[in-house]
């Protein structure tokens, strides 16, 4: 079944099990050369394997190591016809050699998506369908796969990608970086970030052994999650201050949402301004404007960290369920504020509702439509839905619901219907009217019970003292 918002992206005839990407990049020309091997399993008889790929020059295609019957690259589709159709349940591999200057996917709704050339290096911001700008893929959120990403770039540049750094080989003028992400990942969350960065640890965390000596690592000492960063040298001091409370966020969110779902968490700060931070699996990318030395973007740090649970581990089965990503991440901002001594979630909810009441009430957040996929009202009203639910079912049931939601669907796919059904099992209170009003009707509903301004209790960060931590250790 096609995605309801992007029906021309991806192919439901097969599922990818893994991607093996081997890339070479020349920053000053922007040229990318790649060998991508896609391993998949046919869901039904598969006479043609369709991959999404931007306007590169494709030089070679192999199916199971042999030349296919034919192939054609038209528009942003690479159509490959094997000598014989792949039978239902049959496994296959497709190798694609390609080269060119990556071109972002241009959209009317959100501008350019995918691979973006910077003054020094590049970044990838692919949500929701920018992945074909840099590698051939089955570009749909419900087809999650493992990844191996190898990229060779000039030695002065640092390369950061998803997963664990398993090798770093320095040559005469270039360095080859190899990352492995065995946990299933959607194509829009795959990324490489390239720039003249310093590799550092976030204050109060252990640095990945991989960034010291080439071997990956799991959780940090004492059960802490390794948290690393790639930052321009000029921004290190501001970064050390602005991200010093991120480990406490990790502690809070692990308590509320369950164990952090990946081996490590990385942050990249680019030397240029970005409109908004960028999420990727196990990573978040911020602009220089988000590091001001005054923690002016701390809510965004919380937001992107929360996406590791909501969006990356739990991935929407269809883009119409986007509020399950953005509403949860927005509510995590309020929970962090509440736990760290700022305004409570109830205060944030009251202010948010007052703002929304002044805006057009023409969005149904359970199905906002493609044009409004990233509308601020989806974020805000999604968070308000969660706060209304918390108000009705109570603190203990709400926490239990969040933990079961993230545990039951860890590294899987989620839908609105799945969440509302699970919520109903955590309370004797009838929830049909609440969810209908907040998720499926356009008019902004009234707050439940005594109102969203009522205090639902604070959420303390367990075992965390809010005081300054040591500065960065440079690598």
GUFI-817014 format. One line per 8 residues: number of its first residue (from 1); their letters; for each residue z, x negated, y of C-alpha. Coordinates in nm, 4 decimals. Layout:
N
NUM> a> Z,X,Y ~ ...;
This chain:
475
1> xxxxxxxx> 0.0000,0.0000,0.0000 ~ -0.0967,-0.1394,0.3415 ~ 0.1536,-0.1945,0.6209 ~ 0.1536,0.1207,0.8328 ~ 0.1120,-0.0707,1.1609 ~ -0.1106,-0.3605,1.0544 ~ -0.3239,-0.2183,0.7721 ~ -0.5934,-0.4867,0.8020;
9> xxxxxxxx> -0.3515,-0.7735,0.7458 ~ -0.2731,-0.8867,0.3952 ~ -0.3886,-0.7584,0.0566 ~ -0.1727,-0.5443,-0.1713 ~ -0.3799,-0.6397,-0.4755 ~ -0.1699,-0.9476,-0.5457 ~ 0.1605,-1.1132,-0.4676 ~ 0.2034,-1.4753,-0.3622;
17> xxxxxxxx> 0.4649,-1.6746,-0.5519 ~ 0.4404,-1.9937,-0.3450 ~ 0.2495,-2.1813,-0.0743 ~ 0.1893,-2.5567,-0.0791 ~ 0.0757,-2.6741,0.2650 ~ -0.0294,-3.0335,0.3385 ~ -0.1245,-3.0741,0.7049 ~ -0.2247,-3.3475,0.9484;
25> xxxxxxxx> -0.1855,-3.2924,1.3217 ~ -0.3043,-3.4891,1.6240 ~ -0.1006,-3.3639,1.9222 ~ -0.3168,-3.4811,2.2121 ~ -0.6359,-3.3251,2.0747 ~ -0.4588,-3.0333,1.9071 ~ -0.6599,-3.0873,1.5904 ~ -0.5129,-2.9650,1.2613;
33> xxxxxxxx> -0.6509,-3.0520,0.9158 ~ -0.5031,-2.8837,0.6136 ~ -0.5033,-2.8375,0.2401 ~ -0.3346,-2.5114,0.1459 ~ -0.2761,-2.4062,-0.2136 ~ -0.1745,-2.0449,-0.2662 ~ -0.0245,-1.9455,-0.6012 ~ -0.0318,-1.5744,-0.6788;
41> xxxxxxxx> -0.0121,-1.2983,-0.9390 ~ -0.2545,-1.0060,-0.9503 ~ -0.0989,-0.6593,-0.9316 ~ -0.4174,-0.4988,-1.0606 ~ -0.7635,-0.6225,-1.1585 ~ -0.8596,-0.8534,-0.8731 ~ -1.2342,-0.9149,-0.8246 ~ -1.1828,-1.0645,-0.4753;
49> xxxxxxxx> -0.8921,-1.2642,-0.3356 ~ -0.8579,-1.1947,0.0372 ~ -0.6639,-1.4356,0.2592 ~ -0.5944,-1.4078,0.6311 ~ -0.7123,-1.7170,0.8209 ~ -0.8080,-1.7832,1.1820 ~ -1.1302,-1.9443,1.3109 ~ -1.1076,-2.2792,1.1321;
57> xxxxxxxx> -1.3945,-2.4600,0.9636 ~ -1.3390,-2.4108,0.5923 ~ -1.4807,-2.7076,0.4003 ~ -1.3755,-2.6403,0.0409 ~ -1.2436,-2.3558,-0.1733 ~ -1.1267,-2.3787,-0.5341 ~ -0.9908,-2.1108,-0.7677 ~ -0.7753,-2.2474,-1.0480;
65> xxxxxxxx> -0.9206,-2.5900,-0.9738 ~ -1.2851,-2.4813,-1.0022 ~ -1.5482,-2.3600,-0.7610 ~ -1.5470,-1.9802,-0.7190 ~ -1.8488,-1.7602,-0.7655 ~ -1.8739,-1.7391,-0.3867 ~ -1.6640,-1.7254,-0.0760 ~ -1.7121,-1.6175,0.2851;
73> xxxxxxxx> -1.5066,-1.6615,0.5997 ~ -1.5734,-1.3765,0.8396 ~ -1.3583,-1.2783,1.1343 ~ -1.0060,-1.3634,1.0265 ~ -1.0609,-1.2972,0.6538 ~ -1.1400,-1.5543,0.3868 ~ -1.2908,-1.3583,0.0963 ~ -1.3052,-1.5448,-0.2350;
81> xxxxxxxx> -1.4815,-1.4131,-0.5454 ~ -1.3704,-1.5871,-0.8663 ~ -1.6181,-1.6385,-1.1475 ~ -1.4290,-1.3643,-1.3319 ~ -1.1907,-1.1052,-1.1884 ~ -0.8234,-1.1940,-1.2222 ~ -0.6750,-0.9491,-1.4779 ~ -0.3666,-0.7377,-1.3963;
89> xxxxxxxx> -0.0621,-0.9616,-1.4149 ~ -0.2815,-1.2704,-1.4215 ~ -0.1731,-1.5814,-1.2353 ~ -0.4134,-1.7758,-1.0191 ~ -0.4278,-2.0472,-0.7556 ~ -0.6542,-2.0827,-0.4544 ~ -0.6967,-2.4158,-0.2755 ~ -0.8434,-2.4123,0.0747;
97> xxxxxxxx> -0.9432,-2.7181,0.2795 ~ -0.9836,-2.6427,0.6495 ~ -0.9786,-2.8072,0.9910 ~ -1.0055,-2.7313,1.3606 ~ -0.7974,-2.6611,1.6682 ~ -0.5605,-2.3716,1.5911 ~ -0.6284,-2.0633,1.8005 ~ -0.3424,-1.8198,1.8645;
105> xxxxxxxx> -0.3905,-1.4608,1.7538 ~ -0.4595,-1.2659,2.0728 ~ -0.3083,-0.9193,2.1028 ~ -0.3033,-0.6486,2.3674 ~ 0.0621,-0.5735,2.3011 ~ 0.2325,-0.9152,2.2969 ~ -0.0117,-1.1771,2.4235 ~ -0.0832,-1.4785,2.2024;
113> xxxxxxxx> 0.0907,-1.5255,1.8664 ~ 0.1153,-1.8102,1.6210 ~ 0.0349,-2.1747,1.6834 ~ 0.0829,-2.2771,2.0456 ~ -0.0081,-2.6128,2.1947 ~ 0.2600,-2.7651,2.4199 ~ 0.2310,-3.0464,2.6711 ~ 0.3962,-3.2625,2.4049;
121> xxxxxxxx> 0.3447,-3.1272,2.0539 ~ 0.3297,-2.7673,1.9380 ~ 0.5326,-2.4702,1.8259 ~ 0.4763,-2.1691,1.6030 ~ 0.5874,-1.8184,1.7089 ~ 0.4155,-1.5919,1.4563 ~ 0.5957,-1.2550,1.4617 ~ 0.4504,-1.0172,1.3580;
129> xxxxxxxx> 0.1042,-1.1418,1.2482 ~ 0.0397,-1.4888,1.3914 ~ 0.0670,-1.6865,1.0644 ~ -0.3134,-1.6990,1.0044 ~ -0.3411,-1.9086,1.3214 ~ -0.2358,-2.2130,1.1169 ~ -0.2621,-2.1487,0.7414 ~ -0.4407,-1.9147,0.4966;
137> xxxxxxxx> -0.1996,-1.6496,0.3738 ~ -0.1361,-1.2964,0.2550 ~ -0.0035,-1.1944,0.5936 ~ 0.2284,-0.8998,0.5349 ~ 0.6081,-0.8867,0.5717 ~ 0.6714,-0.7540,0.2215 ~ 0.5044,-1.0477,0.0420 ~ 0.7751,-1.3154,0.0449;
145> xxxxxxxx> 0.7165,-1.6477,-0.1269 ~ 0.8514,-2.0013,-0.1663 ~ 0.7060,-2.2792,0.0516 ~ 0.6448,-2.6506,0.0528 ~ 0.5326,-2.7717,0.3966 ~ 0.4193,-3.1318,0.4467 ~ 0.2954,-3.2423,0.7877 ~ 0.1792,-3.5822,0.9097;
153> xxxxxxxx> 0.2023,-3.6558,1.2819 ~ 0.2247,-3.9640,1.5061 ~ 0.5529,-4.1467,1.4453 ~ 0.7027,-4.0825,1.7933 ~ 0.7029,-3.7097,1.7114 ~ 0.9661,-3.5193,1.5175 ~ 0.8546,-3.2444,1.2804 ~ 1.0862,-2.9558,1.1891;
161> xxxxxxxx> 0.9900,-2.6890,0.9362 ~ 1.1585,-2.4290,0.7173 ~ 1.3902,-2.5346,0.4408 ~ 1.5272,-2.8674,0.3255 ~ 1.3817,-3.2011,0.4332 ~ 1.3007,-3.3691,0.1007 ~ 1.0995,-3.6703,0.2184 ~ 1.0130,-3.8622,0.5324;
169> xxxxxxxx> 0.7629,-4.1433,0.4924 ~ 0.6956,-4.3727,0.7884 ~ 0.3570,-4.5413,0.7993 ~ 0.1948,-4.7828,1.0412 ~ 0.1451,-4.5193,1.3112 ~ 0.2235,-4.1835,1.1524 ~ 0.5126,-4.0210,0.9682 ~ 0.4836,-3.7668,0.6887;
177> xxxxxxxx> 0.7568,-3.5025,0.6782 ~ 0.8043,-3.2811,0.3706 ~ 1.0151,-2.9650,0.3705 ~ 1.0832,-2.7278,0.0826 ~ 1.1952,-2.3679,0.1163 ~ 1.2590,-2.2243,-0.2320 ~ 1.4098,-1.9017,-0.0964 ~ 1.1412,-1.6313,-0.0579;
185> xxxxxxxx> 1.0091,-1.6131,0.2980 ~ 0.7701,-1.3819,0.4833 ~ 0.4608,-1.5430,0.6352 ~ 0.5618,-1.4602,0.9932 ~ 0.8813,-1.6621,0.9473 ~ 0.7044,-1.9795,0.8311 ~ 0.6979,-2.2441,1.1027 ~ 0.6470,-2.6038,1.2048;
193> xxxxxxxx> 0.7813,-2.7374,1.5332 ~ 0.6459,-3.0703,1.6603 ~ 0.7668,-3.2685,1.9595 ~ 0.9395,-3.5825,2.0900 ~ 1.2828,-3.4584,1.9878 ~ 1.6156,-3.6239,1.9158 ~ 1.7736,-3.5118,1.5876 ~ 2.1385,-3.4215,1.6393;
201> xxxxxxxx> 2.4131,-3.2142,1.4833 ~ 2.5572,-2.9077,1.6497 ~ 2.9149,-2.9851,1.7628 ~ 3.1721,-2.9242,1.4907 ~ 2.9292,-2.9264,1.1956 ~ 2.8078,-3.1709,0.9358 ~ 2.4577,-3.3087,0.9699 ~ 2.2123,-3.2596,0.6867;
209> xxxxxxxx> 2.1950,-3.5708,0.4726 ~ 1.8183,-3.5243,0.4736 ~ 1.7941,-3.6144,0.8412 ~ 1.9825,-3.9374,0.7724 ~ 1.8289,-4.0617,0.4530 ~ 1.5524,-3.8349,0.3265 ~ 1.7429,-3.6210,0.0738 ~ 1.8395,-3.2634,0.1359;
217> xxxxxxxx> 2.1884,-3.1188,0.1305 ~ 2.3555,-2.7892,0.0661 ~ 2.6567,-2.6446,0.2425 ~ 2.8643,-2.8700,0.4657 ~ 3.2157,-2.9967,0.4073 ~ 3.4798,-2.7305,0.3634 ~ 3.2149,-2.4680,0.2958 ~ 3.0657,-2.5033,0.6440;
225> xxxxxxxx> 2.6929,-2.4537,0.6872 ~ 2.5133,-2.7661,0.8134 ~ 2.3789,-2.6906,1.1608 ~ 2.1256,-2.9322,1.3052 ~ 1.9089,-2.9467,1.6130 ~ 1.5956,-3.1088,1.7527 ~ 1.6360,-3.1457,2.1301 ~ 1.4596,-3.3376,2.4085;
233> xxxxxxxx> 1.6757,-3.6307,2.5168 ~ 1.6987,-3.4986,2.8741 ~ 1.8609,-3.1734,2.7510 ~ 2.1198,-3.3184,2.5113 ~ 2.4192,-3.2860,2.7443 ~ 2.3460,-2.9257,2.8345 ~ 2.2726,-2.8454,2.4697 ~ 2.6087,-2.9903,2.3612;
241> xxxxxxxx> 2.7890,-2.7509,2.5940 ~ 2.5781,-2.4395,2.5473 ~ 2.5703,-2.4493,2.1649 ~ 2.9296,-2.5667,2.1102 ~ 3.0405,-2.2156,2.0045 ~ 2.7589,-2.1594,1.7540 ~ 2.9758,-2.2741,1.4573 ~ 3.2293,-2.0051,1.5502;
249> xxxxxxxx> 2.9510,-1.7491,1.5534 ~ 2.8564,-1.8642,1.2053 ~ 3.2173,-1.8156,1.0892 ~ 3.2368,-1.4691,1.2419 ~ 2.9024,-1.3508,1.1068 ~ 2.9714,-1.4873,0.7581 ~ 3.2941,-1.2863,0.7595 ~ 3.1222,-0.9694,0.8798;
257> xxxxxxxx> 2.7839,-0.9938,0.7076 ~ 2.8582,-1.2025,0.3994 ~ 2.7817,-1.5686,0.3231 ~ 2.5099,-1.7348,0.5267 ~ 2.1944,-1.6830,0.3165 ~ 2.0358,-2.0305,0.3410 ~ 2.1289,-2.3956,0.2874 ~ 2.1359,-2.4858,0.6556;
265> xxxxxxxx> 2.0605,-2.3596,1.0046 ~ 1.8452,-2.5466,1.2519 ~ 1.7838,-2.5130,1.6247 ~ 1.4847,-2.6487,1.8149 ~ 1.4853,-2.6688,2.1946 ~ 1.1385,-2.7284,2.3373 ~ 1.0887,-2.9076,2.6652 ~ 0.9093,-2.6093,2.8211;
273> xxxxxxxx> 1.0177,-2.2603,2.9188 ~ 0.9810,-1.9734,2.6729 ~ 0.9927,-1.6045,2.7569 ~ 1.2247,-1.5375,2.4624 ~ 1.3654,-1.7455,2.1758 ~ 1.1714,-1.7487,1.8493 ~ 1.3176,-1.6723,1.5072 ~ 1.2080,-1.8381,1.1852;
281> xxxxxxxx> 1.3719,-1.8576,0.8436 ~ 1.6598,-2.1026,0.8696 ~ 1.5562,-2.1924,1.2252 ~ 1.5565,-2.0655,1.5819 ~ 1.3531,-2.2027,1.8717 ~ 1.4720,-2.1926,2.2324 ~ 1.3073,-2.2898,2.5586 ~ 1.4437,-2.5371,2.8100;
289> xxxxxxxx> 1.5286,-2.2352,3.0270 ~ 1.7737,-2.1147,2.7609 ~ 1.9814,-2.4327,2.7952 ~ 2.1322,-2.4208,3.1445 ~ 2.4638,-2.5984,3.0864 ~ 2.6542,-2.2780,3.1687 ~ 2.6121,-2.0819,2.8420 ~ 2.3919,-1.8384,3.0269;
297> xxxxxxxx> 2.1977,-1.7581,2.7082 ~ 2.4846,-1.7448,2.4604 ~ 2.4078,-1.3861,2.3643 ~ 2.0609,-1.5045,2.2577 ~ 2.2166,-1.7766,2.0425 ~ 2.4133,-1.5036,1.8657 ~ 2.1055,-1.2823,1.8401 ~ 1.8881,-1.5463,1.6734;
305> xxxxxxxx> 2.1636,-1.6526,1.4350 ~ 2.2139,-1.2909,1.3252 ~ 1.8443,-1.2699,1.2383 ~ 1.9093,-1.5081,0.9502 ~ 2.0744,-1.2118,0.7775 ~ 1.8776,-0.9292,0.9408 ~ 1.5076,-1.0118,0.9320 ~ 1.5021,-1.3317,0.7286;
313> xxxxxxxx> 1.7205,-1.2670,0.4238 ~ 1.6750,-0.8896,0.4561 ~ 1.3104,-0.8438,0.5541 ~ 1.1538,-0.5125,0.6506 ~ 0.9205,-0.3703,0.3872 ~ 0.7013,-0.2293,0.6652 ~ 0.6934,-0.3034,1.0385 ~ 0.7963,0.0529,1.1247;
321> xxxxxxxx> 1.1502,-0.0393,1.0128 ~ 1.1793,-0.3067,1.2860 ~ 1.5070,-0.1630,1.4193 ~ 1.6747,-0.2988,1.1036 ~ 1.5972,-0.6463,1.2412 ~ 1.6414,-0.6028,1.6132 ~ 1.9098,-0.3346,1.6298 ~ 2.1351,-0.5350,1.3991;
329> xxxxxxxx> 2.0761,-0.8593,1.5908 ~ 2.1475,-0.6834,1.9208 ~ 2.4685,-0.5367,1.7796 ~ 2.5666,-0.8854,1.6610 ~ 2.5533,-0.9922,2.0273 ~ 2.8134,-0.7243,2.1054 ~ 3.0282,-0.8197,1.8068 ~ 3.0287,-1.1830,1.9189;
337> xxxxxxxx> 3.1227,-1.0802,2.2728 ~ 3.4065,-0.8692,2.1354 ~ 3.5386,-1.1483,1.9131 ~ 3.5120,-1.4242,2.1743 ~ 3.7033,-1.2561,2.4538 ~ 3.4169,-1.0869,2.6350 ~ 3.3511,-0.7142,2.6766 ~ 3.4088,-0.5121,2.3597;
345> xxxxxxxx> 3.1254,-0.3608,2.1596 ~ 3.2356,-0.0221,2.2935 ~ 3.1958,-0.1432,2.6519 ~ 2.8520,-0.2875,2.5756 ~ 2.7558,0.0407,2.4069 ~ 2.8616,0.2484,2.7066 ~ 2.6636,0.0262,2.9448 ~ 2.3620,0.0268,2.7162;
353> xxxxxxxx> 2.3604,0.4036,2.6895 ~ 2.3846,0.4360,3.0667 ~ 2.0804,0.2102,3.1054 ~ 1.8803,0.3969,2.8431 ~ 1.9604,0.7311,3.0042 ~ 1.7635,0.6173,3.3098 ~ 1.4524,0.5238,3.1078 ~ 1.1842,0.7457,2.9527;
361> xxxxxxxx> 1.3099,0.8975,2.6297 ~ 0.9880,0.8830,2.4348 ~ 1.0616,0.6336,2.1541 ~ 1.1517,0.7253,1.7972 ~ 1.3139,0.4044,1.6827 ~ 1.2768,0.4659,1.3093 ~ 0.8996,0.4655,1.3715 ~ 0.8309,0.3342,1.7235;
369> xxxxxxxx> 0.4616,0.2600,1.6777 ~ 0.2797,-0.0715,1.7031 ~ 0.2698,-0.0817,2.0832 ~ 0.6481,-0.0420,2.1076 ~ 0.7431,-0.2621,1.8143 ~ 0.9412,-0.4967,2.0406 ~ 1.0363,-0.2484,2.3116 ~ 1.3838,-0.3190,2.4524;
377> xxxxxxxx> 1.4744,0.0418,2.3801 ~ 1.4308,-0.0206,2.0058 ~ 1.6796,-0.3081,2.0296 ~ 1.9320,-0.1221,2.2442 ~ 1.9160,0.2114,2.0700 ~ 1.9250,0.0384,1.7317 ~ 2.2520,-0.1257,1.8328 ~ 2.3819,0.2072,1.9652;
385> xxxxxxxx> 2.3016,0.3667,1.6292 ~ 2.5199,0.1104,1.4558 ~ 2.8012,0.1580,1.7049 ~ 2.7858,0.5338,1.6641 ~ 2.8019,0.4865,1.2880 ~ 3.0995,0.2503,1.3223 ~ 3.2745,0.5048,1.5436 ~ 3.2259,0.7857,1.2912;
393> xxxxxxxx> 3.3033,0.6119,0.9613 ~ 3.5717,0.3725,1.0853 ~ 3.6176,-0.0032,1.0866 ~ 3.6938,-0.0624,0.7181 ~ 3.4017,0.1459,0.5912 ~ 3.1646,-0.0087,0.8453 ~ 3.2544,-0.3626,0.7384 ~ 3.2216,-0.2719,0.3710;
401> xxxxxxxx> 2.8816,-0.1165,0.4409 ~ 2.7516,-0.4292,0.6174 ~ 2.8682,-0.6565,0.3362 ~ 2.7142,-0.4393,0.0649 ~ 2.3894,-0.4018,0.2618 ~ 2.3387,-0.7785,0.2941 ~ 2.4547,-0.8507,-0.0620 ~ 2.2482,-0.5849,-0.2368;
409> xxxxxxxx> 1.9270,-0.6843,-0.0577 ~ 1.9813,-1.0610,-0.0222 ~ 1.6391,-1.2304,0.0039 ~ 1.4721,-0.8919,-0.0503 ~ 1.3097,-0.6036,0.1343 ~ 1.4745,-0.3181,0.3242 ~ 1.3880,0.0225,0.4682 ~ 1.5531,0.2690,0.7026;
417> xxxxxxxx> 1.5858,0.5192,0.4189 ~ 1.7647,0.2612,0.2070 ~ 2.0172,0.1898,0.4810 ~ 2.0961,0.5532,0.5584 ~ 2.1389,0.6296,0.1876 ~ 2.3816,0.3393,0.1443 ~ 2.5774,0.4388,0.4552 ~ 2.6251,0.7887,0.3162;
425> xxxxxxxx> 2.7989,0.6403,0.0119 ~ 3.0601,0.4696,0.2300 ~ 3.2061,0.7821,0.3882 ~ 3.2884,1.1447,0.3231 ~ 3.1655,1.2259,0.6739 ~ 2.8229,1.3934,0.6869 ~ 2.5781,1.1465,0.8462 ~ 2.2477,1.3357,0.8343;
433> xxxxxxxx> 2.2850,1.4686,1.1890 ~ 2.3888,1.1306,1.3285 ~ 2.0907,0.9482,1.1811 ~ 1.8477,1.2254,1.2696 ~ 1.9592,1.2204,1.6321 ~ 1.9710,0.8427,1.6783 ~ 1.6779,0.7304,1.4627 ~ 1.4271,1.0138,1.4391;
441> xxxxxxxx> 1.4552,1.2088,1.7642 ~ 1.3299,1.0786,2.0967 ~ 1.5975,1.2289,2.3181 ~ 1.9002,1.0059,2.3656 ~ 2.1890,1.1806,2.1862 ~ 2.5421,1.2227,2.3105 ~ 2.8027,0.9757,2.1836 ~ 2.9881,1.0854,1.8690;
449> xxxxxxxx> 3.3526,1.1882,1.8734 ~ 3.5437,1.0769,2.1826 ~ 3.2429,0.8822,2.3089 ~ 3.1030,0.5343,2.2776 ~ 3.3364,0.4132,2.5486 ~ 3.6304,0.4622,2.3126 ~ 3.7681,0.1370,2.1731 ~ 3.6989,0.0877,1.8014;
457> xxxxxxxx> 3.9158,-0.2198,1.7772 ~ 3.8339,-0.5838,1.8325 ~ 3.6698,-0.8101,1.5795 ~ 3.8477,-1.1461,1.5745 ~ 3.6715,-1.4521,1.4412 ~ 3.8754,-1.5419,1.1319 ~ 4.0556,-1.8732,1.1560 ~ 3.8729,-1.9741,1.4711;
465> xxxxxxxx> 4.0409,-2.1106,1.7808 ~ 3.8390,-2.0864,2.0983 ~ 3.8659,-2.4305,2.2448 ~ 3.6246,-2.7111,2.3205 ~ 3.4870,-2.9129,2.0310 ~ 3.3670,-3.2751,2.0313 ~ 3.0234,-3.3490,2.1690 ~ 2.7042,-3.4259,1.9808;
473> xxx> 2.6574,-3.7093,1.7403 ~ 2.3107,-3.8526,1.7992 ~ 2.1182,-3.9650,1.4923;
